[in-house]
Amino acid sequence: MVDGWFAGGPEDFRLLGTRCSACACVFFPREDTHCRNPGCSGGELAEVPLSRCGRVWSYTDSRYRPPSPYVTAPELPWEPYALIAVELESERIVVLGQAAPGVTVADLTVGMEVEVVPGVLHEDPETTWTTWNWRPTGV
């Protein structure tokens, strides 16, 4: 888990971004040092929970084993997964993430509504690394 990028449990899970007080731009991943907007003279950055739902902007599948630091067991067969770019309408940003387990590119269409849910990036006997996934609403 990347500290400060998301919070909550299955029912209230949210991505966390930051908003500039001067220009109102929202950033994810969060920005804690300066406003990324080149036209902004800078303002205070405040943490904001992002919308739980958005619309599929684009998607693809990953059919190859990514390099380190992605954690994977080379002795196991590679399992492709879907990547989804989701537009959060109220924030006017696009956030990339993996589809929830079981969701494939065949289940997705541009413009469909999805929601952010907690996911597991990797786990071993001592640690579970958490992340976010996108899942079509109503699933």
N, C-alpha and C positions, 0 to 999 in steps of 0.2 A: 504494500500500500504506500502510495506517495502521500505523506502527511499534508493535510490541508486541501487536497484536491476533491474530496467527497466526504459525506457524512450521512449518518442515519442507517436504519435497518431496512428490511424488505418492504415495509409499508410506507416509509418516509425518506427513502434514499434520494439524495440530491448531489449533483456536482456543485462544487463551490468555485466561484470566479471572483474577480475583483472589478469594481467600477470606479472610474476616475470622477472626482467631484467637480472638476473643471469642465470636462467635455462630455461626461456621461458614457464614455466608451466602456464596454464590458470586455474582459479578457478571460480566456481559458486556454491553456492552464493559467492559473492565477498569476498575477504580477504584484510583487510586493515592494519594488524599488522605485519605479518611474512609469509614467504613462507611455504606452507604446505608440500612441497616435502622434505622428510626426508634426501635425498641425496644432498640437496642444502645448501650451506653455507649462503644463503640469499642475496637478492637484493632488489632494489626499486620495489614497486608494483604500477602499473599504471592501471587505469581504461581502459577497452577495450569493445567496443560493440561486442556482440557475433553474430554468423551467424543467420540469420533470418530463415533459413531452415535446416532441418536435416532429418534423416531417423529413422523410428520406430525401436527401438532396442528390445522393449518388451512392453506389455500392459496387463491390467487386468481391471476388473470392481469392483467398491466399492458398495457392497450390504448391508452395515450396516451404521448406523449413527455414525460417529466418535465422540470421546469424546472432551470435552473442551480442548484447546481454539477454536476449530472449531465452528463457529457460525451457529446455525441452530434453526429453530422454532419447538420445540417438538410437538406442536399441529398440525403441518402439516404432511402429509404422507411423508415418506422418498423417495427421488428420486435417484436411483442409477446413478452413473456417471463413465465414463471411465478414467483411469489413463494411461498415456503414458510415457515411458522412451524413450527419443530421443537422438540419437548420433549425435553430431555436428562434422562433418567430419574434418573440418579444425582445430578445437580446440582439437579434440580427447577426448572429454568428453561426458558424458551422463547426460542429464537434465530431471528430472521428473516433470510432470505437468498434470493438468486435461485436458481432451479433451474439445474442444469448445462445447457449448450447441448444442444438436442435434446429436453429433457424438457419436456412440456407438461402442462397441467391434466388432459388426458385420460389421462395416465400415472399420475396420483396418486390416492390414496385416504387418507382420515383413518385414522391408525393404522399405515400402512405404514412399514417401516424404511427410513431414508435415512442416507447417510454424507456427511461434509463432505469436499470435495475442493478443490484450488486452482482458481482461475478467473482470467480476465482481465476487468477492468472496462473498460479502454480501452488502446489502444496507438497510438503514432505512430512515425515513423522513429527517434526518439531514446529513447523511454521506453515501458515496459510497466507499467501500473498493475495490480497483482494484488489479488485479493479471494478470498472463499470462495464456493462454490456447494454446493447440496445435490443429491445424486444417489441414486436408489433403489439399495439394495444389490443386488449380483449383476449389475449392468450393466457 
